């Protein structure tokens, strides 16, 4: 695997870990909604994840990561549609899709 791709995979892994750290063990949507700084920090990490995924896709479209297109699309919505961000979609992505992505990225980096 190309070193540049590994760097982007590492960036994704680091952003996932940051999101987990920001949210702590007790994942509480009401706490998330009440803290604008927390929401913005999580959104920024999703921007990084999406941008890194976009760069990976350009370098090696055959790399098997589920939801690649959706991840890139989310990045575009967060950046370009900042005034239309649906916090429930972000929260659902954290709960349902981030664990799978974390596993896949970890396996690729091994």
C-alpha positions, -999 to 999 in steps of 0.1 A, spaced: 0 0 0 12 35 -9 26 56 20 4 85 10 -27 63 14 -14 50 47 -11 87 59 -47 94 49 -59 62 66 -40 73 98 -57 107 96 -91 90 94 -82 67 124 -70 97 144 -102 117 137 -123 87 147 -104 85 180 -108 122 185 -145 120 181 -147 91 206 -125 111 230 -147 143 227 -179 123 234 -165 102 262 -179 69 274 -213 83 280 -227 91 246 -255 115 253 -273 133 224 -287 160 247 -251 168 259 -240 169 223 -268 193 213 -262 216 243 -225 221 235 -218 241 203 -181 237 207 -184 199 209 -206 198 178 -182 220 158 -153 198 169 -171 167 158 -180 183 125 -144 193 119 -133 157 124 -159 146 99 -145 171 74 -110 156 79 -124 120 75 -142 130 43 -113 149 28 -89 120 36 -114 95 21 -117 117 -11 -79 117 -15 -77 80 -10 -105 75 -36 -85 95 -61 -53 75 -55 -68 41 -53 -106 37 -61 -103 -1 -57 -95 2 -19 -124 -15 -2 -139 8 24 -177 6 29 -196 38 26 -168 57 8 -191 78 -13 -214 85 17 -184 96 38 -172 120 10 -208 133 6 -211 140 43 -179 160 42 -193 181 14 -226 187 33 -207 197 64 -184 221 46 -208 236 20 -241 233 38 -229 243 73 -263 261 78 -282 230 71 -264 204 92 -287 178 106 -274 170 141 -294 138 142 -278 125 110 -243 133 125 -253 115 157 -266 85 139 -234 83 118 -214 84 150 -234 55 165 -240 33 135 -212 39 110 -181 51 129 -175 17 146 -175 -1 113 -152 25 97 -128 23 127 -126 -15 123 -120 -13 85 -93 14 88 -76 -5 116 -75 -36 95 -61 -17 65 -33 -2 86 -22 -36 100 
